[in-house]
Amino acid sequence: VCIHRVRSCSSIRFIKSKYVCVFDKSALKFSHQQRLFRTSAVSCGQIVQFKLSDIGEGITEVTVKEWYIKEGDSVSQFDSICEVQSDKASVTITSRYDGVIRKLHYSIDDIAFVGKPLVDIEIDASKGVASEEDVVETPPMSHEEHTHQEIKGHKTLATPAVRRLAMENNIKLSEVVGTGKDNRILKEDILNYLAKQTGAILPPSPKAEIVPPLRKTETVPAAPKDKARKIPVPVSRPIAFSGKDKTEPVTGFQKAMVKTMSAALKIPHFGYCDEIDLTQLVQLREELKPLAELRGVKLSFMPFFIKAASLGLLQYPILNASLDENCQNVTYKASHNIGVAMDTEQGLIVPNVKNVQVCSVFDIAVELNRLQSLGSAGQLGTSDLTGGTFTLSNIGTIGGTYAKPVILPPEVAIGALGKIQVLPRFNGKGEVIKAQIMNVSWSADHRIIDGATMARFSNLWKSYLENPASMLLDLK
């Protein structure tokens, strides 16, 4: 067969001939089930469309919240392009090219679709871009198929979702042992690696060095300030007041709340309330607060509430379970991933502290500090917002004494904490004393949890908080 290379647009066509001739193998690259085409996309001035890639979790559309660039700006690889928000998390999109932004395909608050162009970038050919060459176009690869990532000359097999999980947790894939086919790295490999490093499946947070208490004559040396993380400055947009009614679609976290609360209506709730005397816990926190600050951590009451709840869940695992849609099976969760409701500018979000059962009070405080910082900045990842097994909502930080919390499916219980008030109470001698009182309101799924179980759990949780020294017997 004589093969002629015929240039037509951007493809190479194969023409059969009755004659046989000899040709140079280097002149043509051919592979089974592959098509060859000629591309000049790398030539100077060529505009490429940067498409929104799959960000995982089955998400097909996102809302553009902020643009970090504008038309005419120069960008390099890994520069922040924009921030998008799904109904589960906020994600910062970074550039894969060096070049100049020529077109933004969406405005702020527009809905962007996965696989559609996000921006047009004019390739900068001066930064090491190869000249025109033959490119082999392989058949489309499914989302579940592996992709390659070059790490120091070694090809590591991992899906985009796994690579993203590793990047979010500052893990080098070259250090993870893959258990999949052809040593492919799976999500479970990343989680197991994290478990070995931290003792819990958590995004790693910097471990504060334990500093012993200083004597009164000693002073705390000034710690060197770490280089602040560079946060891209969003392009500001003018605020216009039209004086007219405005209709806008439900998007982002609000859309997730609509979906979750609609499902919650199918759950028969029952409530249980009690009051907790936190006088001893208030004193303990005041003693530990300076020590935590020396380690660079803000210590609130919430880590104690969370740890006490985890100790209670060990005794009453039905509260850390889930019920299937057909109400035929109950799954008892091994991990205590306790969610904490947070009020942010993006709306109500509930990130969770993973594996509380193996965390100390200080570990929980460190993780809460991280979640609160990311929540305030709107940068919580999907892993932070999913996988919860039990929830506490500290409504008392805003105000209020009692609440009627709504269960977050597939969880089966939730607690709402009121504000701490100084109120008169009687002690064992019948004397009136000043006490630090907090009210708690529980809601539980009455299909699998009865009132007695909820009351016993609440009493145990209460005993840990009213006598914090008793927690030492069960801490792990």
C-alpha positions in Angstrom: 0.0 0.0 0.0 1.3 3.4 -0.9 0.4 6.0 1.6 0.3 9.6 0.7 0.0 12.4 3.2 -2.6 14.8 2.1 -3.0 18.0 4.1 -6.7 19.0 4.3 -7.6 21.5 7.0 -6.3 19.9 10.2 -6.4 16.2 9.3 -4.3 13.6 7.5 -6.2 11.3 5.1 -5.0 7.8 4.1 -5.4 7.0 0.4 -5.1 3.3 -0.7 -3.1 2.5 -3.8 -2.7 -0.6 -5.9 1.0 -0.3 -5.7 3.5 -0.9 -2.9 6.2 1.6 -2.1 8.7 2.1 0.6 8.3 5.1 2.9 10.1 6.4 5.9 8.6 5.2 9.2 9.6 8.4 10.9 7.6 10.4 8.5 4.3 9.1 9.9 3.1 8.0 13.3 0.3 5.5 13.3 -1.4 3.6 16.0 -4.4 1.3 16.1 -7.7 3.1 16.8 -6.0 6.5 16.7 -6.4 9.3 14.3 -3.6 11.7 13.3 -4.2 15.3 12.7 -2.1 18.4 12.0 -2.4 21.2 14.5 -1.0 24.6 14.6 -2.7 25.6 18.0 0.7 26.3 19.4 1.6 29.0 16.9 1.9 32.5 18.1 -1.5 34.3 18.5 -3.5 31.1 18.6 -6.6 31.3 20.8 -7.6 28.2 22.8 -10.8 27.7 24.7 -10.2 26.8 28.4 -13.1 24.6 29.3 -14.5 24.0 32.8 -13.3 20.6 33.8 -15.1 18.0 35.9 -14.8 19.0 39.6 -16.1 15.7 40.8 -19.1 14.6 43.0 -21.3 14.4 39.9 -21.5 18.2 39.6 -22.5 19.3 36.1 -23.0 23.1 36.7 -21.6 25.7 38.9 -22.2 29.4 39.6 -19.4 31.9 38.8 -18.9 33.8 42.0 -15.7 35.9 41.4 -13.4 36.6 38.5 -9.7 37.0 39.4 -8.8 38.2 35.9 -10.3 40.3 33.2 -9.9 40.5 29.5 -6.4 41.6 28.5 -4.7 40.2 31.6 -1.7 37.9 31.3 -1.8 34.6 33.1 0.6 31.8 33.8 0.0 28.1 34.6 -1.7 27.6 38.0 -2.8 31.3 38.2 -6.3 31.7 39.7 -8.9 32.3 37.0 -12.1 32.4 38.9 -14.0 31.0 41.9 -17.1 28.9 41.2 -19.6 27.5 43.6 -21.6 24.4 43.3 -24.4 23.2 45.7 -21.7 21.5 47.7 -18.5 23.6 47.8 -16.6 26.5 46.4 -13.7 25.8 44.0 -11.0 28.0 42.6 -10.2 27.3 38.9 -6.6 27.8 37.8 -5.1 28.2 34.4 -3.5 25.4 32.4 -1.8 27.8 30.0 0.5 30.7 29.7 -1.0 33.5 27.7 -3.4 36.5 27.6 -7.1 36.4 28.4 -9.1 37.4 25.4 -12.7 36.6 26.4 -14.7 35.7 29.5 -17.7 33.5 28.6 -19.6 34.2 31.8 -20.5 37.1 34.0 -20.7 36.9 37.8 -23.6 34.8 39.1 -24.0 33.1 35.7 -24.4 29.3 35.5 -21.3 27.7 33.9 -21.5 24.1 32.7 -18.8 21.4 32.9 -17.2 20.8 29.5 -18.1 24.2 28.1 -15.6 27.1 27.5 -14.9 29.2 30.5 -12.4 31.7 29.0 -10.5 32.2 25.7 -6.7 32.4 26.2 -4.3 33.5 23.5 -1.3 31.2 23.8 2.0 32.8 24.6 4.4 31.1 22.1 7.5 32.7 23.6 7.4 30.5 26.7 8.8 27.3 25.5 5.9 26.3 23.2 6.8 23.7 20.7 6.5 24.2 17.0 4.0 22.6 14.7 4.0 18.9 15.0 1.9 15.8 14.5 -0.5 15.1 17.3 -2.2 11.7 18.0 -5.8 12.0 19.0 -6.7 9.0 21.2 -10.3 7.8 21.7 -12.2 9.7 24.4 -11.3 8.6 27.9 -14.1 8.0 30.3 -14.1 9.8 33.6 -13.4 6.6 35.5 -10.4 5.7 33.3 -7.0 6.7 34.6 -5.0 9.7 33.5 -1.3 10.3 33.8 0.6 12.7 35.9 4.3 13.2 35.5 6.2 13.4 38.8 10.0 13.6 38.5 10.0 11.5 35.3 7.7 8.8 36.8 4.2 8.3 35.6 1.7 8.1 38.3 -1.8 6.8 37.5 -4.7 8.6 39.2 -8.1 10.0 38.3 -8.6 13.8 38.2 -10.6 13.5 41.4 -7.9 11.7 43.2 -5.2 14.2 42.0 -7.4 17.0 43.3 -7.9 15.3 46.7 -4.1 14.9 46.9 -3.5 18.5 46.0 -6.1 19.8 48.5 -4.2 17.9 51.2 -0.7 18.8 50.1 0.2 15.2 49.3 2.7 14.2 46.7 1.4 11.3 44.7 4.9 9.9 44.3 4.8 9.2 48.0 1.5 7.2 47.9 1.5 3.5 47.1 -1.3 2.7 44.6 -3.4 -0.5 45.1 -5.3 -0.3 41.8 -4.6 -1.9 38.5 -1.1 -1.1 37.2 -0.3 0.6 40.6 -3.1 3.1 40.0 -3.7 5.4 43.0 -7.3 5.2 44.3 -9.2 7.5 46.6 -8.8 4.9 49.4 -5.1 5.1 49.0 -5.1 8.8 49.7 -7.4 8.4 52.7 -5.3 5.6 54.1 -2.1 7.7 53.6 -3.8 10.5 55.5 -4.9 8.2 58.3 -1.3 7.0 58.8 0.0 10.5 58.8 -2.6 12.2 61.1 -4.4 9.3 62.8 -7.6 10.5 61.2 -9.0 11.0 57.7 -8.5 14.8 57.8 -7.1 17.4 55.5 -3.7 17.9 57.1 -3.3 21.0 59.3 -0.1 22.3 60.7 0.8 20.6 63.9 1.5 23.2 66.6 4.5 22.5 68.7 3.6 21.8 72.3 5.0 24.6 74.4 5.3 24.1 78.2 3.8 26.8 80.4 6.2 29.7 80.9 7.2 31.1 84.3 6.0 34.5 85.3 9.5 35.9 84.8 9.8 34.5 81.3 8.6 36.3 78.3 7.3 34.8 75.1 9.8 35.4 72.2 8.4 37.0 69.1 7.6 34.3 66.7 8.7 34.9 63.1 5.7 35.8 60.9 5.0 33.3 58.2 4.7 34.5 54.7 1.0 35.3 54.3 -0.7 33.2 51.7 -1.3 35.2 48.6 -5.1 35.4 48.0 -6.1 36.6 44.5 -8.0 39.9 44.6 -11.4 39.6 42.9 -12.4 42.0 40.2 -14.9 44.4 41.9 -18.3 45.0 40.4 -20.5 48.0 40.9 -23.6 47.8 43.1 -26.7 49.0 41.3 -30.0 49.9 43.0 -32.8 49.8 40.6 -35.7 50.1 43.0 -37.5 47.2 41.3 -38.3 43.7 42.3 -35.6 41.2 41.3 -36.0 37.5 40.6 -33.0 35.3 40.6 -32.5 31.5 40.6 -31.7 29.5 43.6 -28.0 28.5 43.4 -25.0 27.4 45.4 -25.4 26.6 49.1 -29.0 27.9 49.1 -29.8 25.3 46.4 -28.3 22.6 48.5 -30.3 23.7 51.5 -33.5 23.5 49.5 -32.7 20.0 48.5 -31.6 18.8 51.9 -34.5 20.4 53.9 -37.0 19.0 51.4 -35.7 15.5 52.1 -35.7 16.3 55.9 -39.4 16.8 55.8 -39.9 13.1 55.2 -38.3 12.4 58.6 -40.6 12.2 61.7 -38.8 14.5 64.2 -39.1 14.5 67.9 -37.4 17.0 70.3 -35.8 16.8 73.7 -34.5 19.8 75.6 -32.4 20.2 78.8 -30.1 22.7 80.5 -26.4 22.3 81.3 -24.5 23.8 84.1 -21.2 24.8 82.5 -19.7 26.5 85.5 -16.8 24.1 85.9 -16.2 24.0 82.1 -16.0 27.8 82.0 -13.3 27.7 84.6 -11.4 25.0 82.8 -11.5 26.8 79.5 -10.2 30.0 81.1 -7.2 28.0 82.4 -6.5 26.2 79.1 -7.2 29.2 76.8 -3.7 30.9 77.3 -2.0 27.6 76.7 -3.8 27.0 73.5 -3.0 30.6 72.4 0.7 29.8 72.9 0.3 27.0 70.4 -1.4 29.4 68.0 -4.9 28.0 68.4 -8.1 29.7 69.6 -9.9 27.5 72.1 -13.7 27.9 72.3 -16.3 25.8 74.1 -17.1 23.9 70.9 -14.2 21.4 71.0 -15.5 20.3 74.4 -19.1 19.9 73.2 -17.9 17.9 70.2 -15.6 15.6 72.1 -18.3 15.0 74.8 -20.8 14.1 72.0 -18.3 11.6 70.5 -17.8 10.0 73.9 -21.6 9.7 74.1 -21.9 8.3 70.6 -19.6 5.4 71.7 -22.2 4.4 74.2 -25.2 5.1 71.9 -24.1 4.3 68.4 -27.7 4.4 67.0 -27.3 8.2 67.1 -24.3 8.0 64.7 -26.2 5.9 62.1 -28.1 6.2 58.9 -31.3 4.7 57.6 -31.7 3.6 54.0 -34.5 5.0 51.8 -36.6 1.9 52.1 -36.3 1.9 55.9 -35.0 -1.6 55.8 -31.4 -1.3 57.0 -29.6 0.7 59.6 -25.9 1.5 59.0 -23.8 2.2 62.1 -21.0 4.6 61.2 -17.6 3.7 62.5 -16.3 7.3 62.2 -17.6 10.2 64.2 -17.7 12.9 61.6 -19.4 15.6 63.7 -20.7 18.6 61.7 -20.7 22.2 63.0 -23.2 24.6 61.5 -21.6 27.9 60.4 -23.2 31.1 59.3 -21.3 32.6 56.4 -21.8 35.2 53.7 -22.6 32.3 51.3 -25.3 31.1 53.7 -25.5 28.2 56.1 -22.8 25.6 55.7 -22.1 22.5 57.8 -18.5 21.3 57.6 -17.5 18.4 59.8 -14.6 17.4 61.9 -13.6 13.9 60.7 -12.9 11.0 63.1 -13.5 12.8 66.4 -13.3 9.5 68.2 -9.5 9.5 67.8 -9.0 13.2 68.2 -8.0 15.1 71.4 -9.8 18.3 72.4 -6.8 20.2 71.1 -6.9 18.4 67.7 -10.5 19.3 67.4 -9.8 23.0 68.2 -7.1 23.0 65.5 -9.4 21.6 62.9 -12.2 24.0 63.9 -9.9 26.9 63.4 -9.1 25.7 60.0 -12.7 25.1 59.0 -13.8 28.5 60.3 -11.0 30.3 58.4 -11.9 28.5 55.1 -15.6 29.0 55.8 -15.2 32.8 56.3 -13.2 33.0 53.0 -15.7 30.7 51.2 -13.0 28.2 50.3 -14.2 25.0 52.0 -13.7 22.0 49.9 -16.1 19.2 49.1 -14.4 16.8 51.5 -15.0 19.3 54.4 -18.7 19.5 53.7 -19.6 15.9 53.0 -19.5 12.7 55.1 -21.0 14.0 58.3 -22.6 11.5 60.7 -23.8 13.8 63.6 -24.3 17.5 63.9 -24.2 20.3 66.5 -25.5 23.8 65.8 -24.2 26.5 68.1 -27.0 29.0 67.5 -26.1 30.6 70.8 -23.2 32.5 69.2 -25.8 34.6 67.4 -28.5 34.6 70.1 -31.3 32.6 71.4 -31.8 30.0 74.1 -33.8 27.3 72.4 -34.1 26.1 68.9 -35.8 23.4 66.9 -33.0 21.9 64.7 -33.8 20.0 61.6 -32.0 16.7 60.9 -29.6 16.7 58.0 -30.2 13.5 56.0 -28.8 10.8 56.0 -28.0 11.6 59.7 -30.5 10.7 62.4 -29.8 13.3 65.1 -28.8 16.9 65.6 -28.3 19.2 68.6 -28.8 23.0 68.9 -26.8 24.8 71.6 -28.2 28.0 73.1 -26.2 30.9 74.5 -24.5 30.6 77.9 -26.3 32.7 80.5 -25.4 33.7 84.1 -28.4 32.6 86.2 -29.2 31.9 89.8 -29.3 28.3 90.9 -29.4 26.3 94.1 -26.3 24.3 95.2 -26.4 21.1 97.2 -26.7 23.1 100.5 -29.7 25.0 99.3 -27.7 28.2 98.8 -28.3 30.5 95.8 -25.2 30.6 93.6 -24.2 32.1 90.3 -24.2 29.5 87.5 -23.2 29.4 83.8 -26.3 27.8 82.2 -26.7 26.7 78.6 -29.8 25.1 77.1 -29.6 22.3 74.5 -32.3 21.2 72.0 -32.1 17.8 70.4 -33.9 16.5 67.4 -33.9 12.8 66.4 -35.3 10.5 63.8 -38.3 8.9 65.6 -38.3 5.9 63.1 -35.3 4.3 64.8 -34.6 6.4 67.9 -36.9 6.5 70.9 -37.2 9.3 73.5 -35.5 7.2 76.2 -32.4 6.7 74.1 -32.1 10.4 73.3 -32.6 11.3 77.0 -29.9 8.9 78.1 -27.4 10.2 75.5 -28.2 13.8 76.5 -27.7 12.9 80.2 -24.3 11.3 79.5 -23.2 14.3 77.3 -24.4 16.6 80.1 -22.4 14.8 82.8 -19.2 15.1 80.7 -19.7 18.9 80.4 -20.8 19.5 83.9 -17.9 17.5 85.3 -15.2 17.9 82.6 -12.6 15.9 84.7 -14.8 12.8 84.1 -13.9 13.0 80.4 -10.3 12.0 81.3 -11.4 8.5 82.1 -12.7 7.9 78.5 -10.5 10.1 76.4 -8.4 8.3 73.8 
